[in-house]
Amino acid sequence: MAKKVLTVDDDPDVRLFTTTVLEENGYVPVEAGNGEEGLQMIKSEHPDLVILDVLMPRQSGIRLYRELKTSKALANVKIIILSGIAKKTFLRSQQALTEFGESPVPEPDFYLEKPVEADVLADTIRKAIG
Amino acid sequence: MEIKKLMFVTKFEDLGYEAVQALLSLRKASLEHIVFMNVIEREKVAMQRGVGYKKEEAVRLKEAANIRFIDWAERLFEQGMEVGVYIQIGSLEGEVAKAVRKEEADLVVIGRSHKTAMEQFYSGSTVTGIIRRVAVPVLVYKPASESPFSLGKPFERPLLATDWSPASLRAIDYLLPLKPLIQEVSVVHVADEKEIEGSSAMQAQQIRKDTKRRLEELCARFEAAGIAARAHVYVGEPEPEIDKAARECQATMVVMGTSAKMGWVERFIGSTPREIAEKSPFPTLLIPPERR
């Protein structure tokens, strides 16, 4: 059965790009436009992988990542961060939140900075979920 | 009325990152989330005869805004803040109102209007246009270089200018949770010159005394919450007197209630909050009337 991949990004052009890459590589794409919507879809669609943007309306990818990694039920969801925000910033931000008393979270396994080539994205998806 | 989420609306030339930094003092109260917004006016990319829709220009403007916002967002994320971004093409007032509803923001921060007097007469002021459409307070921020006493701490010495309207009294509830940021509040009423015209010195003093007593009652509400407050009575035209009071009290911000006056009425008879928001060098926090 084809694996399901959820893209959480507010930019419709990015969602179109990832959807095309996913379909061409035999995955089933689903989409959400912000972090809140993304969390709902993770719970309802049970994707095998989430491609997650950071800077979005309503809820950022930083918060959604943290929610997933601190949830017993969702901590194992595979995630690729795909963002214009630098990885260094993502890590510092998580560190700052931990310093403010929130639970520590692990580093993301995969982090791609935008813009990304289609073959790089496809390779990373394969590495993440086969 | 806590400020947990603020929407920072910028055209970049009017409000820059230094304004964001000054507003970060709100973290001492309850600020957790800043949403940046840039609205590209439709005319800049609209359909034109012989040119059509200027898609490349739209992409260029959106990307330029995105690059600025990514830079600002990175700095805030690294401090543990939550950040969001909207870059829209459309009318400023309409897009801000939509985003405020979607985000459930507690405060909108904008720069002063760049419309000319004639444009304001025909299409109304941007500031009042926004405040009529959103149910949350609007802070019209002025660059530090324009504000005599802002020093990057806009909430340190607010001046509440009250005309006893429900919205200006509602401003008290808005300021109370900002206690950790406030050094002292000046509570000011500008009495109409006509009220004391033709009265004896005794009558004029009585008016001043009665007004001061009413102001002291408002000050008592601040003091009960542990915020120092001082009452001041001025007499004359509201706009210059409020400006004078702000200077004399070394205020860092003017806080006022706004009425629900219709746009066209306001264009003809004017509005003190709009005048102060757009002409005074002090950042101006406008509190809307309660919506039913």
Chai-1 contact restraints between the chains, C-beta under 6 A:
chainA,res_idxA,chainB,res_idxB,connection_type,confidence,min_distance_angstrom,max_distance_angstrom,comment,restraint_id
A,L55,B,A73,contact,1.0,0.0,6.0,A-B,restraint_1
A,L55,B,V85,contact,1.0,0.0,6.0,A-B,restraint_2
A,P57,B,G84,contact,1.0,0.0,6.0,A-B,restraint_3
A,S60,B,E82,contact,1.0,0.0,6.0,A-B,restraint_4
A,R63,B,E82,contact,1.0,0.0,6.0,A-B,restraint_5
A,G84,B,I70,contact,1.0,0.0,6.0,A-B,restraint_6
A,I85,B,E74,contact,1.0,0.0,6.0,A-B,restraint_7
A,T89,B,E74,contact,1.0,0.0,6.0,A-B,restraint_8
A,T89,B,F77,contact,1.0,0.0,6.0,A-B,restraint_9
A,T89,B,E78,contact,1.0,0.0,6.0,A-B,restraint_10
A,R92,B,E78,contact,1.0,0.0,6.0,A-B,restraint_11
A,S93,B,F77,contact,1.0,0.0,6.0,A-B,restraint_12
A,S93,B,E78,contact,1.0,0.0,6.0,A-B,restraint_13
A,A96,B,G80,contact,1.0,0.0,6.0,A-B,restraint_14
A,L97,B,G80,contact,1.0,0.0,6.0,A-B,restraint_15
A,F100,B,G80,contact,1.0,0.0,6.0,A-B,restraint_16
